[in-house]
Amino acid sequence: MRLWGDIAVNGCNGRAAVHELSLIQSLINMVVKSAIENNIKKVTKVQLVVGEYHGVLPESLEFAFGILTEGTVCAGSELAIEKSALLLKCRKCAHEFHPDGYLYTCPICTAVNAELVKGRELYVHYYEGE
């Protein structure tokens, strides 16, 4: 069974592994609750979308997931992480672009005033189970 739902995970933009632990714990709690509500006995895969700008470390998420799922319906399940690229929109000319490194300069008009369009996501896209 595959459940879709874009379950959002609220968290901060920190870089320390402690943040990843709390984010994964929230994610696991939501998936476990949904699995119980849907009579799923074993979760086999969790698909997570992580925005490039969110600031979490995928390796830390995977490590925390492996530890924190023990003893839950998610134990032994696969954590698949899909990265969402950073996308900005120039406030001057409205051109959307992926920045080059840490330079947030519009490649069209060279303005340095851009707004975030995409790249800060962190949510469960779906999970699969039996």
QUIHU-V688518 format. One record per backbone hydrogen bond with DSSP energy under -1.0 kcal/mol. NH is the residue of the N-H (numbers start at 1). CO is the residue of the C=O. E is the energy in kcal/mol with one decimal. If there is no record, write none. Layout:
nh=NH co=CO e=E
nh=NH co=CO e=E
//
This chain:
nh=3 co=127 e=-3.1
nh=5 co=125 e=-1.4
nh=6 co=125 e=-1.2
nh=7 co=124 e=-1.7
nh=9 co=122 e=-1.9
nh=19 co=16 e=-1.3
nh=21 co=17 e=-2.2
nh=22 co=18 e=-2.1
nh=23 co=19 e=-2.4
nh=24 co=20 e=-2.8
nh=25 co=21 e=-2.3
nh=26 co=22 e=-2.0
nh=27 co=23 e=-2.4
nh=28 co=24 e=-3.0
nh=29 co=25 e=-2.4
nh=30 co=26 e=-2.1
nh=31 co=27 e=-2.5
nh=32 co=28 e=-3.0
nh=33 co=29 e=-2.2
nh=34 co=30 e=-2.4
nh=35 co=31 e=-2.9
nh=36 co=32 e=-2.5
nh=37 co=33 e=-2.3
nh=38 co=34 e=-1.5
nh=39 co=36 e=-1.5
nh=40 co=35 e=-3.1
nh=43 co=73 e=-3.2
nh=44 co=128 e=-2.5
nh=45 co=128 e=-1.5
nh=46 co=78 e=-2.8
nh=47 co=126 e=-3.0
nh=48 co=80 e=-3.2
nh=49 co=123 e=-3.1
nh=50 co=82 e=-2.8
nh=51 co=121 e=-3.7
nh=52 co=84 e=-3.2
nh=53 co=119 e=-2.7
nh=54 co=51 e=-1.4
nh=61 co=57 e=-2.1
nh=62 co=58 e=-2.5
nh=63 co=59 e=-2.2
nh=64 co=60 e=-2.7
nh=65 co=61 e=-2.5
nh=66 co=62 e=-2.1
nh=67 co=63 e=-1.7
nh=68 co=64 e=-3.2
nh=69 co=65 e=-1.5
nh=72 co=69 e=-2.1
nh=75 co=72 e=-1.6
nh=77 co=74 e=-2.4
nh=78 co=44 e=-2.6
nh=80 co=46 e=-2.9
nh=82 co=48 e=-3.3
nh=84 co=50 e=-2.7
nh=87 co=118 e=-3.1
nh=88 co=97 e=-3.2
nh=89 co=115 e=-2.4
nh=90 co=95 e=-2.8
nh=91 co=113 e=-3.1
nh=94 co=90 e=-1.5
nh=97 co=88 e=-2.8
nh=103 co=100 e=-1.7
nh=106 co=111 e=-3.0
nh=110 co=106 e=-1.6
nh=115 co=89 e=-2.7
nh=117 co=87 e=-2.9
nh=118 co=87 e=-1.8
nh=123 co=49 e=-1.9
nh=124 co=7 e=-2.9
nh=125 co=47 e=-2.6
nh=126 co=47 e=-1.1
nh=127 co=3 e=-1.8
nh=128 co=45 e=-2.7
nh=129 co=1 e=-2.7
nh=130 co=42 e=-2.7
//
